[in-house]
Amino acid sequence: MDSKSVEFASLLASRLCHDLLSPIGALNNGIELLADEHDPEMRERCMELLAESARTSATKLKFFRLAFGAAGGFDDEIDSREAKTAIEGLVGNTGRVDLEWMVEQPSMSKAKIKILLNLALIAADALVRGGTLLVGAEGGEIVVRAEGTRIVLDPELKTALLGKTDAEALTPRAAAAWLVHVLVKEGSGEVMVSEPEDNVLLFGVSFAS
């Protein structure tokens, strides 16, 4: 592993830590409150908050393990239902994003699963006020569509997805987008990104047959 690979891994780790900071911080605060609280009703509420924060932390870890890590063991293919479950965990906790799943194939390569998950992550983040996240895949095509009343896609993410970013200038925020670019490039594919117009943002990936 060269220094560039190590640096990129550190960017992914930084992104993961950023997303876990809030639910784990809430766990810590809840424990502190519980230690000083004696009212039964308030203690019950603290326990509910702790349980919610624990669930959020667990679902985020499962998602990032599949999207960034080596989940799936040594198998070349991963059950596509694992990806669906991971995305449901990611957006389900917010209650503001509805998932439409249009993946018929029972399994996909590790690379395609990671591409699908990271595009879903970027699209979900772009749905500032919530909306609908559609994820589809068939053959060598992957499509992720975000629809909502307000969509914001950071220009840094778009340039990273299209491979127009200097790798040395990458930030943790753009790490997922760059990972998509690298995996698609390795698979001799192409990434397409629409402008977020008419309350719709569309990502497409096409691989040569």
matplotlib code that plots the C-alpha trace (Angstrom):
import matplotlib.pyplot as plt

x = [0.0, 1.5, 1.2, -1.6, -3.7, -3.1, -4.0, -7.3, -8.1, -7.6, -10.1, -12.7, -12.1, -12.5, -15.8, -17.0, -15.9, -17.7, -21.0, -20.7, -19.8, -23.4, -25.1, -22.1, -22.0, -25.7, -25.0, -22.4, -24.7, -27.6, -25.4, -24.4, -28.0, -29.1, -26.5, -27.9, -31.6, -33.9, -37.3, -38.7, -40.3, -37.2, -35.0, -37.4, -37.0, -33.2, -33.3, -35.3, -32.8, -30.0, -31.6, -32.3, -28.7, -27.4, -29.5, -28.4, -24.7, -25.2, -26.9, -24.4, -21.5, -23.2, -23.6, -20.1, -18.7, -20.3, -19.8, -16.1, -14.9, -14.3, -17.8, -18.8, -15.7, -13.9, -16.9, -16.9, -20.6, -22.7, -26.4, -28.1, -30.5, -27.6, -27.3, -31.0, -30.9, -27.9, -29.6, -32.8, -30.8, -29.1, -32.2, -34.8, -33.7, -34.3, -37.9, -37.6, -36.4, -38.4, -36.5, -37.7, -35.7, -35.5, -32.8, -33.9, -30.7, -30.1, -26.4, -23.9, -20.1, -18.4, -17.4, -20.9, -22.4, -19.9, -20.7, -24.5, -24.1, -21.9, -24.1, -27.1, -25.1, -24.4, -27.9, -29.5, -27.2, -28.3, -32.0, -31.7, -35.4, -36.1, -37.8, -37.5, -34.4, -34.7, -32.0, -32.0, -29.6, -29.8, -26.9, -24.2, -26.3, -26.7, -29.1, -29.7, -32.3, -33.0, -36.3, -37.2, -38.3, -34.7, -31.6, -28.1, -25.1, -21.7, -19.7, -16.7, -18.7, -19.6, -16.1, -14.8, -17.5, -16.4, -12.7, -11.9, -10.5, -6.9, -6.5, -4.1, -6.7, -9.4, -11.3, -13.1, -16.4, -15.6, -14.0, -17.2, -17.5, -13.9, -14.3, -17.1, -14.9, -12.0, -14.2, -16.0, -12.8, -11.3, -14.4, -14.0, -17.3, -18.6, -20.2, -23.0, -24.3, -27.2, -27.7, -30.2, -33.0, -36.8, -36.2, -34.5, -30.9, -29.8, -26.6, -25.9, -23.1, -22.7, -20.2, -19.1, -20.7]
y = [0.0, 3.3, 6.7, 7.9, 4.8, 5.5, 9.1, 8.2, 5.6, 8.4, 10.6, 7.8, 7.3, 11.0, 11.0, 8.0, 9.7, 12.9, 11.0, 9.0, 12.0, 13.1, 9.8, 8.8, 12.3, 11.9, 8.6, 10.2, 13.1, 10.7, 8.6, 11.8, 12.9, 9.5, 9.4, 12.7, 12.1, 10.6, 11.3, 8.0, 9.6, 11.5, 8.4, 6.6, 9.3, 9.2, 5.5, 6.0, 8.6, 6.3, 3.4, 5.7, 6.9, 3.4, 2.3, 5.2, 4.5, 0.8, 1.4, 4.0, 1.6, -1.2, 1.2, 2.4, -1.1, -2.1, 1.2, 1.8, -1.4, -5.1, -6.4, -9.5, -11.5, -13.1, -13.5, -11.7, -11.1, -9.5, -10.0, -6.9, -7.1, -6.2, -2.9, -2.2, -2.9, -0.6, 2.3, 1.8, 2.1, 5.2, 7.1, 5.4, 7.0, 10.5, 9.9, 12.5, 10.4, 7.6, 4.9, 3.4, 0.2, -0.9, -3.5, -6.8, -8.7, -10.8, -10.1, -7.6, -7.3, -5.7, -2.7, -2.1, -2.4, 0.2, 2.5, 2.1, 2.8, 5.8, 7.4, 6.8, 8.5, 11.6, 11.8, 11.4, 14.2, 16.4, 16.1, 19.0, 19.0, 15.4, 13.7, 10.5, 8.5, 6.0, 3.4, 1.2, -1.3, -3.6, -5.2, -2.7, 0.3, 1.9, 4.9, 6.9, 9.6, 12.2, 14.2, 16.8, 20.4, 21.6, 19.8, 21.0, 19.2, 20.5, 21.4, 19.6, 16.3, 16.7, 17.3, 14.4, 12.1, 13.1, 12.7, 16.4, 16.9, 16.8, 13.8, 15.7, 18.3, 15.9, 16.6, 14.0, 15.4, 14.4, 11.0, 9.0, 10.7, 10.1, 6.4, 6.1, 7.7, 5.3, 2.2, 3.2, 4.0, 0.6, -1.0, 0.9, 2.7, 6.2, 8.5, 10.9, 13.7, 15.9, 19.4, 19.5, 21.1, 20.8, 19.4, 16.3, 15.2, 12.2, 10.0, 7.4, 4.8, 2.8, 0.0, -1.5, -4.8]
z = [0.0, -1.0, 0.7, -1.5, -0.6, 3.1, 2.7, 0.9, 3.6, 6.2, 4.3, 4.4, 8.1, 8.7, 6.9, 8.9, 12.2, 11.2, 10.7, 13.9, 16.1, 16.5, 17.6, 19.8, 21.4, 22.1, 23.8, 26.0, 26.9, 27.6, 30.0, 31.9, 32.2, 33.3, 36.1, 37.5, 36.9, 39.5, 38.2, 36.7, 33.7, 32.8, 33.3, 30.9, 28.4, 28.7, 28.1, 24.9, 23.7, 24.5, 22.6, 19.6, 19.5, 19.8, 16.9, 14.8, 15.5, 14.7, 11.4, 10.3, 11.1, 9.1, 6.2, 6.2, 6.7, 3.4, 1.6, 2.6, 4.1, 3.3, 4.2, 2.3, 3.1, 0.2, -2.0, -5.3, -5.1, -2.4, -1.8, -3.1, -0.1, 2.2, 0.3, 0.6, 4.3, 4.7, 2.9, 4.8, 8.0, 6.8, 5.7, 7.9, 11.1, 9.8, 8.8, 6.0, 3.1, 1.4, -0.4, -3.7, -4.4, -8.0, -8.0, -9.5, -9.6, -6.4, -6.1, -7.4, -7.4, -4.4, -6.6, -7.8, -4.3, -3.1, -6.0, -5.4, -1.7, -2.0, -4.7, -2.4, 0.5, -1.6, -3.0, 0.5, 1.8, -1.1, 0.0, 2.4, 3.2, 2.6, -0.3, -2.3, -3.0, -5.9, -6.3, -9.4, -11.1, -14.0, -15.9, -16.3, -15.3, -11.9, -11.4, -8.2, -8.3, -5.6, -5.7, -3.1, -2.6, -2.1, -3.4, -2.8, -4.4, -3.3, -6.5, -4.9, -4.9, -8.5, -9.7, -7.6, -9.1, -12.6, -11.7, -12.2, -8.7, -7.9, -5.7, -3.4, -2.8, -1.7, 1.6, 3.7, 2.5, -1.1, -0.2, -1.0, -4.4, -5.3, -4.3, -6.8, -9.5, -8.8, -8.8, -12.0, -13.7, -12.7, -14.2, -17.5, -16.8, -16.9, -14.3, -15.3, -13.0, -13.8, -12.6, -9.6, -11.6, -11.2, -7.8, -9.2, -9.1, -11.1, -10.9, -13.5, -14.0, -17.1, -17.6, -20.9, -21.5]

ax = plt.figure().add_subplot(projection="3d")
ax.plot(x, y, z, "-o")
ax.set_aspect("equal")
plt.show()
